Amino acid sequence: MTWLKDKKLVVVGNKYSAGFINEIKKYCKVQIFDAYEDGIEQIFKAMHAADFVFLLIGCSPCNHNVH
């Protein structure tokens, strides 16, 4: 997993995604957004700048899932 440490990861979820976030943070730097509290423009800007995006569908409102 050394190849992952130099990548930009964005995780969009909510407070229930802590288990996933804690696991992935062991391997790389992660920018975390709460889908219900952070602004959608801020989230989309970070998503476009990231190498990988994890959009946790069960933890996000529908308007995040259509883009």
N, CA, C and O atoms as a Maestro MAE file, in Angstrom:
{
 s_m_m2io_version
 :::
 2.0.0
}

f_m_ct {
 s_m_title
 :::
 protein
 m_atom[268] {
  # First column is atom index #
  i_m_mmod_type
  r_m_x_coord
  r_m_y_coord
  r_m_z_coord
  i_m_residue_number
  s_m_chain_name
  s_m_pdb_residue_name
  s_m_pdb_atom_name
  i_m_atomic_number
  :::
  1 25 0.809 -1.206 0.000 1 A "MET " " N  " 7
  2 3 0.000 0.000 0.000 1 A "MET " " CA " 6
  3 2 0.849 1.266 0.000 1 A "MET " " C  " 6
  4 15 0.322 2.353 0.239 1 A "MET " " O  " 8
  5 25 2.132 1.155 -0.258 2 A "THR " " N  " 7
  6 3 2.980 2.352 -0.260 2 A "THR " " CA " 6
  7 2 2.629 3.299 -1.404 2 A "THR " " C  " 6
  8 15 2.842 4.506 -1.282 2 A "THR " " O  " 8
  9 25 2.097 2.785 -2.511 3 A "TRP " " N  " 7
  10 3 1.708 3.621 -3.636 3 A "TRP " " CA " 6
  11 2 0.579 4.570 -3.260 3 A "TRP " " C  " 6
  12 15 0.412 5.614 -3.890 3 A "TRP " " O  " 8
  13 25 -0.190 4.221 -2.250 4 A "LEU " " N  " 7
  14 3 -1.349 5.000 -1.854 4 A "LEU " " CA " 6
  15 2 -0.987 6.227 -1.025 4 A "LEU " " C  " 6
  16 15 -1.756 7.188 -0.983 4 A "LEU " " O  " 8
  17 25 0.161 6.213 -0.371 5 A "LYS " " N  " 7
  18 3 0.496 7.300 0.554 5 A "LYS " " CA " 6
  19 2 0.671 8.645 -0.132 5 A "LYS " " C  " 6
  20 15 0.538 9.677 0.525 5 A "LYS " " O  " 8
  21 25 0.965 8.674 -1.431 6 A "ASP " " N  " 7
  22 3 1.156 9.927 -2.151 6 A "ASP " " CA " 6
  23 2 -0.096 10.403 -2.883 6 A "ASP " " C  " 6
  24 15 -0.054 11.420 -3.576 6 A "ASP " " O  " 8
  25 25 -1.184 9.700 -2.741 7 A "LYS " " N  " 7
  26 3 -2.417 10.043 -3.439 7 A "LYS " " CA " 6
  27 2 -3.314 10.909 -2.567 7 A "LYS " " C  " 6
  28 15 -3.283 10.829 -1.339 7 A "LYS " " O  " 8
  29 25 -4.119 11.742 -3.234 8 A "LYS " " N  " 7
  30 3 -5.104 12.566 -2.541 8 A "LYS " " CA " 6
  31 2 -6.430 11.816 -2.518 8 A "LYS " " C  " 6
  32 15 -6.985 11.479 -3.563 8 A "LYS " " O  " 8
  33 25 -6.923 11.563 -1.323 9 A "LEU " " N  " 7
  34 3 -8.202 10.889 -1.162 9 A "LEU " " CA " 6
  35 2 -9.209 11.810 -0.510 9 A "LEU " " C  " 6
  36 15 -8.882 12.548 0.419 9 A "LEU " " O  " 8
  37 25 -10.424 11.764 -0.995 10 A "VAL " " N  " 7
  38 3 -11.533 12.500 -0.404 10 A "VAL " " CA " 6
  39 2 -12.593 11.480 -0.015 10 A "VAL " " C  " 6
  40 15 -12.945 10.599 -0.800 10 A "VAL " " O  " 8
  41 25 -13.092 11.610 1.196 11 A "VAL " " N  " 7
  42 3 -14.178 10.756 1.666 11 A "VAL " " CA " 6
  43 2 -15.351 11.664 2.016 11 A "VAL " " C  " 6
  44 15 -15.221 12.594 2.812 11 A "VAL " " O  " 8
  45 25 -16.500 11.376 1.405 12 A "VAL " " N  " 7
  46 3 -17.724 12.120 1.696 12 A "VAL " " CA " 6
  47 2 -18.678 11.147 2.371 12 A "VAL " " C  " 6
  48 15 -19.099 10.153 1.778 12 A "VAL " " O  " 8
  49 25 -19.007 11.444 3.602 13 A "GLY " " N  " 7
  50 3 -19.888 10.569 4.361 13 A "GLY " " CA " 6
  51 2 -20.598 11.353 5.441 13 A "GLY " " C  " 6
  52 15 -21.054 12.473 5.211 13 A "GLY " " O  " 8
  53 25 -20.691 10.768 6.612 14 A "ASN " " N  " 7
  54 3 -21.236 11.456 7.780 14 A "ASN " " CA " 6
  55 2 -20.635 10.823 9.026 14 A "ASN " " C  " 6
  56 15 -19.658 10.079 8.936 14 A "ASN " " O  " 8
  57 25 -21.202 11.110 10.169 15 A "LYS " " N  " 7
  58 3 -20.615 10.626 11.418 15 A "LYS " " CA " 6
  59 2 -20.590 9.105 11.513 15 A "LYS " " C  " 6
  60 15 -19.814 8.554 12.295 15 A "LYS " " O  " 8
  61 25 -21.411 8.421 10.744 16 A "TYR " " N  " 7
  62 3 -21.456 6.964 10.792 16 A "TYR " " CA " 6
  63 2 -20.370 6.306 9.947 16 A "TYR " " C  " 6
  64 15 -20.251 5.081 9.945 16 A "TYR " " O  " 8
  65 25 -19.581 7.097 9.233 17 A "SER " " N  " 7
  66 3 -18.516 6.548 8.400 17 A "SER " " CA " 6
  67 2 -17.166 6.536 9.110 17 A "SER " " C  " 6
  68 15 -16.139 6.317 8.466 17 A "SER " " O  " 8
  69 25 -17.145 6.764 10.405 18 A "ALA " " N  " 7
  70 3 -15.896 6.850 11.165 18 A "ALA " " CA " 6
  71 2 -15.071 5.573 11.084 18 A "ALA " " C  " 6
  72 15 -13.845 5.650 11.007 18 A "ALA " " O  " 8
  73 25 -15.689 4.424 11.098 19 A "GLY " " N  " 7
  74 3 -14.947 3.162 11.028 19 A "GLY " " CA " 6
  75 2 -14.163 3.044 9.740 19 A "GLY " " C  " 6
  76 15 -12.992 2.666 9.762 19 A "GLY " " O  " 8
  77 25 -14.790 3.360 8.617 20 A "PHE " " N  " 7
  78 3 -14.114 3.326 7.325 20 A "PHE " " CA " 6
  79 2 -12.983 4.340 7.283 20 A "PHE " " C  " 6
  80 15 -11.886 4.030 6.819 20 A "PHE " " O  " 8
  81 25 -13.241 5.537 7.758 21 A "ILE " " N  " 7
  82 3 -12.239 6.609 7.733 21 A "ILE " " CA " 6
  83 2 -11.043 6.245 8.598 21 A "ILE " " C  " 6
  84 15 -9.903 6.471 8.193 21 A "ILE " " O  " 8
  85 25 -11.274 5.695 9.765 22 A "ASN " " N  " 7
  86 3 -10.167 5.304 10.642 22 A "ASN " " CA " 6
  87 2 -9.280 4.245 10.002 22 A "ASN " " C  " 6
  88 15 -8.065 4.259 10.196 22 A "ASN " " O  " 8
  89 25 -9.864 3.338 9.251 23 A "GLU " " N  " 7
  90 3 -9.075 2.301 8.570 23 A "GLU " " CA " 6
  91 2 -8.249 2.888 7.432 23 A "GLU " " C  " 6
  92 15 -7.066 2.573 7.310 23 A "GLU " " O  " 8
  93 25 -8.840 3.725 6.606 24 A "ILE " " N  " 7
  94 3 -8.143 4.249 5.432 24 A "ILE " " CA " 6
  95 2 -7.041 5.239 5.828 24 A "ILE " " C  " 6
  96 15 -6.042 5.369 5.120 24 A "ILE " " O  " 8
  97 25 -7.219 5.934 6.954 25 A "LYS " " N  " 7
  98 3 -6.204 6.893 7.412 25 A "LYS " " CA " 6
  99 2 -4.892 6.219 7.796 25 A "LYS " " C  " 6
  100 15 -3.872 6.895 7.926 25 A "LYS " " O  " 8
  101 25 -4.897 4.932 7.978 26 A "LYS " " N  " 7
  102 3 -3.668 4.203 8.289 26 A "LYS " " CA " 6
  103 2 -2.713 4.180 7.099 26 A "LYS " " C  " 6
  104 15 -1.507 4.011 7.273 26 A "LYS " " O  " 8
  105 25 -3.246 4.349 5.901 27 A "TYR " " N  " 7
  106 3 -2.457 4.173 4.683 27 A "TYR " " CA " 6
  107 2 -2.188 5.448 3.898 27 A "TYR " " C  " 6
  108 15 -1.290 5.474 3.056 27 A "TYR " " O  " 8
  109 25 -2.950 6.508 4.158 28 A "CYS " " N  " 7
  110 3 -2.779 7.724 3.361 28 A "CYS " " CA " 6
  111 2 -3.405 8.913 4.067 28 A "CYS " " C  " 6
  112 15 -4.057 8.778 5.103 28 A "CYS " " O  " 8
  113 25 -3.190 10.077 3.480 29 A "LYS " " N  " 7
  114 3 -3.825 11.293 3.983 29 A "LYS " " CA " 6
  115 2 -5.194 11.417 3.338 29 A "LYS " " C  " 6
  116 15 -5.346 11.247 2.129 29 A "LYS " " O  " 8
  117 25 -6.173 11.710 4.153 30 A "VAL " " N  " 7
  118 3 -7.556 11.739 3.689 30 A "VAL " " CA " 6
  119 2 -8.181 13.085 4.045 30 A "VAL " " C  " 6
  120 15 -8.036 13.578 5.164 30 A "VAL " " O  " 8
  121 25 -8.872 13.664 3.082 31 A "GLN " " N  " 7
  122 3 -9.658 14.856 3.339 31 A "GLN " " CA " 6
  123 2 -11.094 14.383 3.528 31 A "GLN " " C  " 6
  124 15 -11.649 13.712 2.658 31 A "GLN " " O  " 8
  125 25 -11.691 14.730 4.652 32 A "ILE " " N  " 7
  126 3 -12.995 14.191 5.036 32 A "ILE " " CA " 6
  127 2 -14.040 15.298 5.009 32 A "ILE " " C  " 6
  128 15 -13.807 16.406 5.493 32 A "ILE " " O  " 8
  129 25 -15.188 14.978 4.438 33 A "PHE " " N  " 7
  130 3 -16.305 15.909 4.396 33 A "PHE " " CA " 6
  131 2 -17.545 15.226 4.939 33 A "PHE " " C  " 6
  132 15 -17.798 14.052 4.666 33 A "PHE " " O  " 8
  133 25 -18.311 15.978 5.711 34 A "ASP " " N  " 7
  134 3 -19.602 15.499 6.177 34 A "ASP " " CA " 6
  135 2 -20.628 15.955 5.144 34 A "ASP " " C  " 6
  136 15 -20.800 17.153 4.924 34 A "ASP " " O  " 8
  137 25 -21.295 15.019 4.523 35 A "ALA " " N  " 7
  138 3 -22.214 15.325 3.429 35 A "ALA " " CA " 6
  139 2 -23.385 16.193 3.864 35 A "ALA " " C  " 6
  140 15 -23.992 16.869 3.034 35 A "ALA " " O  " 8
  141 25 -23.710 16.184 5.148 36 A "TYR " " N  " 7
  142 3 -24.846 16.949 5.638 36 A "TYR " " CA " 6
  143 2 -24.441 18.312 6.200 36 A "TYR " " C  " 6
  144 15 -25.286 19.198 6.324 36 A "TYR " " O  " 8
  145 25 -23.169 18.493 6.541 37 A "GLU " " N  " 7
  146 3 -22.752 19.731 7.188 37 A "GLU " " CA " 6
  147 2 -21.860 20.617 6.325 37 A "GLU " " C  " 6
  148 15 -21.897 21.839 6.466 37 A "GLU " " O  " 8
  149 25 -21.063 20.034 5.437 38 A "ASP " " N  " 7
  150 3 -20.153 20.817 4.590 38 A "ASP " " CA " 6
  151 2 -20.870 21.242 3.314 38 A "ASP " " C  " 6
  152 15 -21.770 20.554 2.831 38 A "ASP " " O  " 8
  153 25 -20.457 22.383 2.780 39 A "GLY " " N  " 7
  154 3 -21.090 22.923 1.580 39 A "GLY " " CA " 6
  155 2 -20.822 22.083 0.347 39 A "GLY " " C  " 6
  156 15 -19.728 21.545 0.177 39 A "GLY " " O  " 8
  157 25 -21.818 21.972 -0.508 40 A "ILE " " N  " 7
  158 3 -21.703 21.120 -1.685 40 A "ILE " " CA " 6
  159 2 -20.642 21.637 -2.659 40 A "ILE " " C  " 6
  160 15 -19.964 20.836 -3.303 40 A "ILE " " O  " 8
  161 25 -20.484 22.961 -2.780 41 A "GLU " " N  " 7
  162 3 -19.449 23.501 -3.668 41 A "GLU " " CA " 6
  163 2 -18.056 23.137 -3.166 41 A "GLU " " C  " 6
  164 15 -17.178 22.781 -3.953 41 A "GLU " " O  " 8
  165 25 -17.863 23.226 -1.870 42 A "GLN " " N  " 7
  166 3 -16.578 22.869 -1.254 42 A "GLN " " CA " 6
  167 2 -16.272 21.384 -1.478 42 A "GLN " " C  " 6
  168 15 -15.135 21.020 -1.778 42 A "GLN " " O  " 8
  169 25 -17.271 20.546 -1.334 43 A "ILE " " N  " 7
  170 3 -17.094 19.106 -1.528 43 A "ILE " " CA " 6
  171 2 -16.748 18.801 -2.975 43 A "ILE " " C  " 6
  172 15 -15.818 18.037 -3.236 43 A "ILE " " O  " 8
  173 25 -17.482 19.386 -3.927 44 A "PHE " " N  " 7
  174 3 -17.229 19.109 -5.341 44 A "PHE " " CA " 6
  175 2 -15.864 19.624 -5.779 44 A "PHE " " C  " 6
  176 15 -15.202 18.987 -6.598 44 A "PHE " " O  " 8
  177 25 -15.438 20.749 -5.256 45 A "LYS " " N  " 7
  178 3 -14.106 21.278 -5.585 45 A "LYS " " CA " 6
  179 2 -13.030 20.293 -5.117 45 A "LYS " " C  " 6
  180 15 -12.094 20.001 -5.860 45 A "LYS " " O  " 8
  181 25 -13.157 19.790 -3.909 46 A "ALA " " N  " 7
  182 3 -12.192 18.817 -3.379 46 A "ALA " " CA " 6
  183 2 -12.247 17.514 -4.165 46 A "ALA " " C  " 6
  184 15 -11.213 16.886 -4.393 46 A "ALA " " O  " 8
  185 25 -13.434 17.104 -4.580 47 A "MET " " N  " 7
  186 3 -13.578 15.864 -5.347 47 A "MET " " CA " 6
  187 2 -12.842 15.957 -6.682 47 A "MET " " C  " 6
  188 15 -12.207 14.993 -7.110 47 A "MET " " O  " 8
  189 25 -12.923 17.105 -7.333 48 A "HIS " " N  " 7
  190 3 -12.268 17.278 -8.632 48 A "HIS " " CA " 6
  191 2 -10.747 17.343 -8.507 48 A "HIS " " C  " 6
  192 15 -10.038 17.046 -9.468 48 A "HIS " " O  " 8
  193 25 -10.240 17.726 -7.339 49 A "ALA " " N  " 7
  194 3 -8.796 17.832 -7.123 49 A "ALA " " CA " 6
  195 2 -8.182 16.536 -6.590 49 A "ALA " " C  " 6
  196 15 -6.961 16.428 -6.479 49 A "ALA " " O  " 8
  197 25 -9.016 15.564 -6.265 50 A "ALA " " N  " 7
  198 3 -8.534 14.331 -5.646 50 A "ALA " " CA " 6
  199 2 -8.186 13.272 -6.678 50 A "ALA " " C  " 6
  200 15 -8.686 13.282 -7.803 50 A "ALA " " O  " 8
  201 25 -7.308 12.351 -6.264 51 A "ASP " " N  " 7
  202 3 -6.991 11.185 -7.093 51 A "ASP " " CA " 6
  203 2 -8.079 10.117 -6.962 51 A "ASP " " C  " 6
  204 15 -8.430 9.448 -7.934 51 A "ASP " " O  " 8
  205 25 -8.601 9.970 -5.753 52 A "PHE " " N  " 7
  206 3 -9.653 8.997 -5.477 52 A "PHE " " CA " 6
  207 2 -10.712 9.650 -4.608 52 A "PHE " " C  " 6
  208 15 -10.398 10.448 -3.725 52 A "PHE " " O  " 8
  209 25 -11.971 9.306 -4.863 53 A "VAL " " N  " 7
  210 3 -13.086 9.822 -4.066 53 A "VAL " " CA " 6
  211 2 -13.918 8.644 -3.601 53 A "VAL " " C  " 6
  212 15 -14.303 7.786 -4.396 53 A "VAL " " O  " 8
  213 25 -14.190 8.612 -2.316 54 A "PHE " " N  " 7
  214 3 -15.104 7.632 -1.750 54 A "PHE " " CA " 6
  215 2 -16.356 8.392 -1.338 54 A "PHE " " C  " 6
  216 15 -16.349 9.136 -0.357 54 A "PHE " " O  " 8
  217 25 -17.414 8.200 -2.084 55 A "LEU " " N  " 7
  218 3 -18.708 8.798 -1.779 55 A "LEU " " CA " 6
  219 2 -19.552 7.708 -1.146 55 A "LEU " " C  " 6
  220 15 -20.061 6.821 -1.831 55 A "LEU " " O  " 8
  221 25 -19.692 7.783 0.147 56 A "LEU " " N  " 7
  222 3 -20.396 6.739 0.886 56 A "LEU " " CA " 6
  223 2 -21.899 6.970 0.714 56 A "LEU " " C  " 6
  224 15 -22.503 7.777 1.422 56 A "LEU " " O  " 8
  225 25 -22.477 6.260 -0.221 57 A "ILE " " N  " 7
  226 3 -23.847 6.491 -0.674 57 A "ILE " " CA " 6
  227 2 -24.857 6.430 0.470 57 A "ILE " " C  " 6
  228 15 -25.775 7.248 0.521 57 A "ILE " " O  " 8
  229 25 -24.707 5.500 1.362 58 A "GLY " " N  " 7
  230 3 -25.641 5.382 2.479 58 A "GLY " " CA " 6
  231 2 -25.506 6.498 3.498 58 A "GLY " " C  " 6
  232 15 -26.340 6.623 4.395 58 A "GLY " " O  " 8
  233 25 -24.468 7.310 3.371 59 A "CYS " " N  " 7
  234 3 -24.196 8.384 4.328 59 A "CYS " " CA " 6
  235 2 -24.291 9.765 3.670 59 A "CYS " " C  " 6
  236 15 -23.819 10.750 4.238 59 A "CYS " " O  " 8
  237 25 -24.891 9.849 2.487 60 A "SER " " N  " 7
  238 3 -24.933 11.099 1.747 60 A "SER " " CA " 6
  239 2 -26.339 11.370 1.230 60 A "SER " " C  " 6
  240 15 -27.064 10.439 0.878 60 A "SER " " O  " 8
  241 25 -26.726 12.644 1.183 61 A "PRO " " N  " 7
  242 3 -28.029 12.959 0.591 61 A "PRO " " CA " 6
  243 2 -28.018 12.732 -0.927 61 A "PRO " " C  " 6
  244 15 -26.952 12.674 -1.539 61 A "PRO " " O  " 8
  245 25 -29.171 12.607 -1.512 62 A "CYS " " N  " 7
  246 3 -29.290 12.276 -2.940 62 A "CYS " " CA " 6
  247 2 -28.640 13.299 -3.854 62 A "CYS " " C  " 6
  248 15 -28.133 12.922 -4.910 62 A "CYS " " O  " 8
  249 25 -28.632 14.574 -3.496 63 A "ASN " " N  " 7
  250 3 -28.080 15.590 -4.408 63 A "ASN " " CA " 6
  251 2 -26.577 15.455 -4.591 63 A "ASN " " C  " 6
  252 15 -26.038 16.041 -5.529 63 A "ASN " " O  " 8
  253 25 -25.883 14.723 -3.752 64 A "HIS " " N  " 7
  254 3 -24.464 14.470 -3.925 64 A "HIS " " CA " 6
  255 2 -24.224 13.326 -4.909 64 A "HIS " " C  " 6
  256 15 -23.158 13.238 -5.518 64 A "HIS " " O  " 8
  257 25 -25.188 12.479 -5.059 65 A "ASN " " N  " 7
  258 3 -25.024 11.255 -5.819 65 A "ASN " " CA " 6
  259 2 -25.283 11.419 -7.318 65 A "ASN " " C  " 6
  260 15 -24.978 10.510 -8.089 65 A "ASN " " O  " 8
  261 25 -25.825 12.527 -7.739 66 A "VAL " " N  " 7
  262 3 -26.182 12.697 -9.139 66 A "VAL " " CA " 6
  263 2 -25.054 13.309 -9.966 66 A "VAL " " C  " 6
  264 15 -25.169 13.390 -11.189 66 A "VAL " " O  " 8
  265 25 -23.994 13.731 -9.340 67 A "HIS " " N  " 7
  266 3 -22.879 14.350 -10.069 67 A "HIS " " CA " 6
  267 2 -21.830 13.325 -10.275 67 A "HIS " " C  " 6
  268 15 -20.791 13.616 -10.868 67 A "HIS " " O  " 8
  :::
 }
 m_bond[267] {
  # First column is bond index #
  i_m_from
  i_m_to
  i_m_order
  :::
  1 1 2 1
  2 2 3 1
  3 3 4 2
  4 3 5 1
  5 5 6 1
  6 6 7 1
  7 7 8 2
  8 7 9 1
  9 9 10 1
  10 10 11 1
  11 11 12 2
  12 11 13 1
  13 13 14 1
  14 14 15 1
  15 15 16 2
  16 15 17 1
  17 17 18 1
  18 18 19 1
  19 19 20 2
  20 19 21 1
  21 21 22 1
  22 22 23 1
  23 23 24 2
  24 23 25 1
  25 25 26 1
  26 26 27 1
  27 27 28 2
  28 27 29 1
  29 29 30 1
  30 30 31 1
  31 31 32 2
  32 31 33 1
  33 33 34 1
  34 34 35 1
  35 35 36 2
  36 35 37 1
  37 37 38 1
  38 38 39 1
  39 39 40 2
  40 39 41 1
  41 41 42 1
  42 42 43 1
  43 43 44 2
  44 43 45 1
  45 45 46 1
  46 46 47 1
  47 47 48 2
  48 47 49 1
  49 49 50 1
  50 50 51 1
  51 51 52 2
  52 51 53 1
  53 53 54 1
  54 54 55 1
  55 55 56 2
  56 55 57 1
  57 57 58 1
  58 58 59 1
  59 59 60 2
  60 59 61 1
  61 61 62 1
  62 62 63 1
  63 63 64 2
  64 63 65 1
  65 65 66 1
  66 66 67 1
  67 67 68 2
  68 67 69 1
  69 69 70 1
  70 70 71 1
  71 71 72 2
  72 71 73 1
  73 73 74 1
  74 74 75 1
  75 75 76 2
  76 75 77 1
  77 77 78 1
  78 78 79 1
  79 79 80 2
  80 79 81 1
  81 81 82 1
  82 82 83 1
  83 83 84 2
  84 83 85 1
  85 85 86 1
  86 86 87 1
  87 87 88 2
  88 87 89 1
  89 89 90 1
  90 90 91 1
  91 91 92 2
  92 91 93 1
  93 93 94 1
  94 94 95 1
  95 95 96 2
  96 95 97 1
  97 97 98 1
  98 98 99 1
  99 99 100 2
  100 99 101 1
  101 101 102 1
  102 102 103 1
  103 103 104 2
  104 103 105 1
  105 105 106 1
  106 106 107 1
  107 107 108 2
  108 107 109 1
  109 109 110 1
  110 110 111 1
  111 111 112 2
  112 111 113 1
  113 113 114 1
  114 114 115 1
  115 115 116 2
  116 115 117 1
  117 117 118 1
  118 118 119 1
  119 119 120 2
  120 119 121 1
  121 121 122 1
  122 122 123 1
  123 123 124 2
  124 123 125 1
  125 125 126 1
  126 126 127 1
  127 127 128 2
  128 127 129 1
  129 129 130 1
  130 130 131 1
  131 131 132 2
  132 131 133 1
  133 133 134 1
  134 134 135 1
  135 135 136 2
  136 135 137 1
  137 137 138 1
  138 138 139 1
  139 139 140 2
  140 139 141 1
  141 141 142 1
  142 142 143 1
  143 143 144 2
  144 143 145 1
  145 145 146 1
  146 146 147 1
  147 147 148 2
  148 147 149 1
  149 149 150 1
  150 150 151 1
  151 151 152 2
  152 151 153 1
  153 153 154 1
  154 154 155 1
  155 155 156 2
  156 155 157 1
  157 157 158 1
  158 158 159 1
  159 159 160 2
  160 159 161 1
  161 161 162 1
  162 162 163 1
  163 163 164 2
  164 163 165 1
  165 165 166 1
  166 166 167 1
  167 167 168 2
  168 167 169 1
  169 169 170 1
  170 170 171 1
  171 171 172 2
  172 171 173 1
  173 173 174 1
  174 174 175 1
  175 175 176 2
  176 175 177 1
  177 177 178 1
  178 178 179 1
  179 179 180 2
  180 179 181 1
  181 181 182 1
  182 182 183 1
  183 183 184 2
  184 183 185 1
  185 185 186 1
  186 186 187 1
  187 187 188 2
  188 187 189 1
  189 189 190 1
  190 190 191 1
  191 191 192 2
  192 191 193 1
  193 193 194 1
  194 194 195 1
  195 195 196 2
  196 195 197 1
  197 197 198 1
  198 198 199 1
  199 199 200 2
  200 199 201 1
  201 201 202 1
  202 202 203 1
  203 203 204 2
  204 203 205 1
  205 205 206 1
  206 206 207 1
  207 207 208 2
  208 207 209 1
  209 209 210 1
  210 210 211 1
  211 211 212 2
  212 211 213 1
  213 213 214 1
  214 214 215 1
  215 215 216 2
  216 215 217 1
  217 217 218 1
  218 218 219 1
  219 219 220 2
  220 219 221 1
  221 221 222 1
  222 222 223 1
  223 223 224 2
  224 223 225 1
  225 225 226 1
  226 226 227 1
  227 227 228 2
  228 227 229 1
  229 229 230 1
  230 230 231 1
  231 231 232 2
  232 231 233 1
  233 233 234 1
  234 234 235 1
  235 235 236 2
  236 235 237 1
  237 237 238 1
  238 238 239 1
  239 239 240 2
  240 239 241 1
  241 241 242 1
  242 242 243 1
  243 243 244 2
  244 243 245 1
  245 245 246 1
  246 246 247 1
  247 247 248 2
  248 247 249 1
  249 249 250 1
  250 250 251 1
  251 251 252 2
  252 251 253 1
  253 253 254 1
  254 254 255 1
  255 255 256 2
  256 255 257 1
  257 257 258 1
  258 258 259 1
  259 259 260 2
  260 259 261 1
  261 261 262 1
  262 262 263 1
  263 263 264 2
  264 263 265 1
  265 265 266 1
  266 266 267 1
  267 267 268 2
  :::
 }
}
